[in-house]
Amino acid sequence: MSLYSRIIGTGSYLPPRKLSNADLVAELAATGLETSDDWIVERTGIRARHFVADGVFSSDLAFEAAKNALQAANRKAQDVDLIIVATSTPDMVFPSTACILQNKLGANGGIAFDMQAVCTGFVYALSVADSMIKTGAAKCALVVGSEVFSRILDFKDRTTCVLFGDGAGAVVLEASDTPGILASDLHADGKHVGILCVPGHVSGGAVTGDPVLKMDGQAVFKLAVGVLEDAARAALIKAGKTEKDIDWMIPHQANIRIMQSTAKKLKLPTFTGGAPAGSDWYAGGRLAGTARNDTASRMQRTCDATTDSTSISVTH
Ligand SMILES: CC(C)(COP(=O)(O)OP(=O)(O)OC[C@H]1O[C@@H](n2cnc3c(N)ncnc32)[C@H](O)[C@@H]1OP(=O)(O)O)[C@@H](O)C(=O)NCCC(=O)NCCS
């Protein structure tokens, strides 16, 4: 049995339809909603997002990201014996998006299931895959974060609809005798259910409730800046490292101010997170593994440098 799991390839995919802030501002203005490029950039650092076309689902984005990750890892889909898809916007109620992806990849027969942990989903999925590889339950895992958040946005609510987009990121994880993922730190706090939620469900053949994203932005902001630092420090301690060992931080965060604040608290000399101001990749938060292609291609360096899970596992 191997002691570690190791990321051997990363891949990402963004749907072709890209909306700059100016594009979104114009679209929203046509419906009577007022916002501006200046406001979005100043408050969040976001300059653009990608939205899927009608008829495109999470499994479609996951499929493209997975293919890219497998290619980068020089592995075939048939080598994969575990698929975990982290998503809050699955194709169907069931079967899992992971099962649908497995079939699209032609990797049928292994373990496949979804992880529903919203913003932390990718980190949870990575940690579960890591554990399953360490126990010998799997040898080669595909971990994918995939979202079509545009389907659950309320385009009448300017405080939320400017923040999210669609996309997918994937990593191939393999059993290894050398690190590897060193440590993870996972948490949840159910008392905050109301500050970020999609309060709808399927019942009696209809969607009931209010199935669009609701957020208390300031409450989420306040919580995030505290827990990101706490989780990062806890993961560092578990890994026997300090903040000085961090080369890269790849957060699952939309807001540049939260990332900068975390970087400052961790005394990172310059902010080199996965989504620098002006990036265009954010897709709901599960995509720490995606970052941008340039970041993703450098992620292995971070893994080699031992602190991959410190940032990857920064979660709450
Ligand atoms: C959402 C967020 C950017 C809002 O920033 P903020 O500084 O807290 O802004 P506020 O909510 O206090 O709103 C300030 C003003 O801007 C206005 N405003 C809100 N959204 C706006 C928009 N898109 N365009 C223009 N004005 C907007 C508000 O109405 C408010 O106006 P008022 O002062 O006249 O009442 C910020 O709270 C945030 O990033 N929260 C965390 C989000 C997050 O991380 N979510 C989870 C992702 S994983």
The ligand as a MOL file (V3000), in Angstrom:
LIG
                    3D

  0  0  0     0  0            999 V3000
M  V30 BEGIN CTAB
M  V30 COUNTS 48 50 0 0 0
M  V30 BEGIN ATOM
M  V30 1 C -20.6860 40.5090 -2.3780 0
M  V30 2 C -19.6130 41.5280 -2.0260 0
M  V30 3 C -18.6680 41.7280 -3.1960 0
M  V30 4 C -20.3230 42.8490 -1.7150 0
M  V30 5 O -19.3370 43.7910 -1.3230 0
M  V30 6 P -19.6380 44.7500 -0.0930 0
M  V30 7 O -18.5010 45.6700 0.0050 0
M  V30 8 O -19.9350 43.8670 1.0930 0
M  V30 9 O -20.9000 45.5280 -0.5830 0
M  V30 10 P -22.2770 45.7290 0.1620 0
M  V30 11 O -23.0650 44.4610 0.1330 0
M  V30 12 O -22.0030 46.3690 1.4890 0
M  V30 13 O -22.9600 46.7850 -0.7660 0
M  V30 14 C -22.4240 48.0920 -0.8870 0
M  V30 15 C -23.3030 48.8790 -1.8250 0
M  V30 16 O -23.1250 48.3790 -3.1550 0
M  V30 17 C -24.3940 48.0910 -3.7290 0
M  V30 18 N -24.2350 46.9700 -4.6610 0
M  V30 19 C -24.3390 45.6590 -4.3810 0
M  V30 20 N -24.1010 44.9440 -5.4980 0
M  V30 21 C -23.8370 45.8230 -6.4770 0
M  V30 22 C -23.5170 45.7180 -7.8410 0
M  V30 23 N -23.3880 44.5070 -8.4450 0
M  V30 24 N -23.3000 46.8280 -8.5610 0
M  V30 25 C -23.4180 48.0470 -7.9810 0
M  V30 26 N -23.7260 48.2320 -6.6810 0
M  V30 27 C -23.9210 47.1130 -5.9440 0
M  V30 28 C -25.2750 47.7730 -2.5500 0
M  V30 29 O -26.6390 47.9640 -2.8840 0
M  V30 30 C -24.7920 48.7650 -1.5340 0
M  V30 31 O -25.3620 50.0200 -1.8000 0
M  V30 32 P -25.8060 50.9910 -0.5980 0
M  V30 33 O -24.5390 51.2930 0.1510 0
M  V30 34 O -26.3770 52.1690 -1.3110 0
M  V30 35 O -26.7870 50.2180 0.1870 0
M  V30 36 C -18.8070 41.0800 -0.7760 0
M  V30 37 O -19.6190 41.1380 0.3660 0
M  V30 38 C -18.2550 39.6920 -0.9160 0
M  V30 39 O -17.3720 39.4420 -1.7180 0
M  V30 40 N -18.7270 38.7300 -0.1070 0
M  V30 41 C -18.2500 37.3550 -0.1720 0
M  V30 42 C -18.7740 36.6630 -1.3980 0
M  V30 43 C -18.2780 35.2690 -1.4820 0
M  V30 44 O -17.1340 35.0180 -1.2600 0
M  V30 45 N -19.1940 34.3350 -1.7880 0
M  V30 46 C -18.8650 32.9490 -1.8010 0
M  V30 47 C -18.1430 32.5440 -3.0220 0
M  V30 48 S -17.2960 31.0230 -2.7250 0
M  V30 END ATOM
M  V30 BEGIN BOND
M  V30 1 1 1 2
M  V30 2 1 2 3
M  V30 3 1 2 4
M  V30 4 1 2 36
M  V30 5 1 4 5
M  V30 6 1 5 6
M  V30 7 2 6 7
M  V30 8 1 6 8
M  V30 9 1 6 9
M  V30 10 1 9 10
M  V30 11 2 10 11
M  V30 12 1 10 12
M  V30 13 1 10 13
M  V30 14 1 13 14
M  V30 15 1 14 15
M  V30 16 1 15 16
M  V30 17 1 15 30
M  V30 18 1 16 17
M  V30 19 1 17 18
M  V30 20 1 17 28
M  V30 21 1 18 19
M  V30 22 1 18 27
M  V30 23 2 19 20
M  V30 24 1 20 21
M  V30 25 1 21 22
M  V30 26 2 21 27
M  V30 27 1 22 23
M  V30 28 2 22 24
M  V30 29 1 24 25
M  V30 30 2 25 26
M  V30 31 1 26 27
M  V30 32 1 28 29
M  V30 33 1 28 30
M  V30 34 1 30 31
M  V30 35 1 31 32
M  V30 36 2 32 33
M  V30 37 1 32 34
M  V30 38 1 32 35
M  V30 39 1 36 37
M  V30 40 1 36 38
M  V30 41 2 38 39
M  V30 42 1 38 40
M  V30 43 1 40 41
M  V30 44 1 41 42
M  V30 45 1 42 43
M  V30 46 2 43 44
M  V30 47 1 43 45
M  V30 48 1 45 46
M  V30 49 1 46 47
M  V30 50 1 47 48
M  V30 END BOND
M  V30 END CTAB
M  END
